[in-house]
Amino acid sequence: MRINPNVLGVDVSDWCTRINAKELEDNGVSTVVVGLYHVTQNGKRVLSPKSREHCINVATKSKMVLQAYCWDDIIEDPTMQAEWLWNTMVVEGLPITWVWADQEQWWVNWVAYWNAIRTGDYSKVPFGDPVKISLHFRKFMEVLYACTPRSGVYCNKGYVSSWAPTMDTWLPKYLSWIPQYGRQPALKTAMTWDQLRMSWMPSYDISLSKGQLPEKVVGHQFTGDRCLLPGTYDQYGRRMPADVNVFFPTFVSGGVQPLPPPPTPAPAHVDYIVVPGAIYVRKGPATTFAIVRYAVKNEILHVIGNPTNGYVQMIDGNWVYAVYIIKA
């Protein structure tokens, strides 16, 4: 399959020092996918300043659609990571329209992995158990999807087949964004956006794993750290390699509304039983408040407390006189 028709997008990480959002937009880029990375402050995991800067830059200096991705580390707890991601987006108030789980890690020791990058010898890097990797990624997505269904998986066929084949059993539930570099410069190459459109746009079919259903694929990352394009820069003002993508226009335009906040959790409560034949349920903690209804004998009431004038409040916001109820 191919992403056609399409609109252009770029994804950027904390390695990118600066985004010129206006320049990207003027060159026809429709969406930016910002990596949400964390740093540790006072023992707490918080959003990195650079990730926040990139998001605010795109949101305030352009009309491009803001998406996000987050690296899913198979060494760390998947529930903790997914909940941190969602809570961070809510607390930061970032106008993110879609969030992707970047699921492509196979190693289980970061020190060994970074040493391998330095030496080029990956033979000593310990890798994860394929079934456990799949279970980890599935749990991450289950938690994230429960927070927002506007979430999907960034992963390709090669990773699934090599490191976690059982991902194919659950991937069909989610939308997919596929990295596959079938056609790009052999070396880092400076070019204009028009030159990219003329010479390097994908004209080949994307390879999919069994679980990556064609109708669920909405994006294709077709360059990886090779194209030096106007709009992304390092600390010295030099162009940084941009990962360029195509997305279906309907997907991008359909996600222009920011992710909604999660529902407010119900307060903790204790179950009580009504003792008399019937008691008043009132709007407030006094006889001067209107009667809402009657609670009958043996009815279970969910009480959150807040004792006032001998009354207690229930989970629905109404009140009953405490002497007429006992703990269930």
C-alpha positions, 0 to 999 in steps of 0.5 A: 500500500501507499499513502496517496493522496498525502500531506507532508510531516516531519518528526523531531526529537530532543536532538533537534535544537530548534524548529522554525515552525513558520519556515516548515509551514511556508514550505508546505509541511502540514504536521509535526510529530514531536518526541516527548522525552523526560528528564529527572528533577528532584527524583521525579520524571518530568517533560524535558524543556526541549520537548516542551519548547518544540510543542509550544513553537509548533502550536503558537507559531504555525497552523500545523497540526501537532502530534507527539510520540514517546519512546516505549522503554522495554526495561521500564514498567509499561503502565507507569510510562503510559500513564506518565505520558498521558498525565504529562500531556494533560498537565502541560496543556499541550494541544496535541491531536494524536500520540504515538507509541514508538515501539522499536527497542530490542535491547535490555541494557542501555550502557551496552547499547550505547557502547555498541553505537560507539564501537559498532559491535552489537554482539555483546548487547543483551536483547529482550525475550520476544514474547516479553517484548510483545507483552510489554508493548501491548500493555503500554498500548492498552493503558494509553488507549484507555486514556485516549483512543487517539493513539497508535503504534510506530513500528515496522515489519522488520522489527516485528518479524525479528524481535517480537512476532507475536505483536501481530496478534494485537496490532490490528486494534491500533492505527499504524505509522510505518518507518520504511526507507525505500528511497533516500540519499545515501549520505546526508544531503542538503536540499530544498523542499521542492527538491525533496518533492521532485526526487525523493518522495516515496513511489513504492509500496510499504511492507507491512507485517500481518498485524499492520492492516492496510486500512489501519496505516495512516502514515509513512516515515520515508527518510531517516536522518539523511535530508538536510531541509530548511526548518530544523536546526542545530545549536549553531544554526546549521540544518539538522537531518529531518525525518520526513513523513507522508500522512493521509490528509483525512487523518491529519485534518480529522485530528485538528482538535486537541486531545480531551482531558481524562474524566475526573475520577470518582471520589473514594466512598464507603458503602452504608445501609439505610436502617429505617423504612425510609429517609430523606435524601436532601440537596444539602446538609440541613432540613432547609434544603430541598428533598431530592428523593427517599432512600428506603430500608436496606438501600446501599448508599455510597458515602464520601463523608464531609460530615456537616450538621449531622449529615453526610454527603454521598457520591452523587452530591446529595446528603442524608442524616447520618444517624439513620445509616450504618456501614454495610 
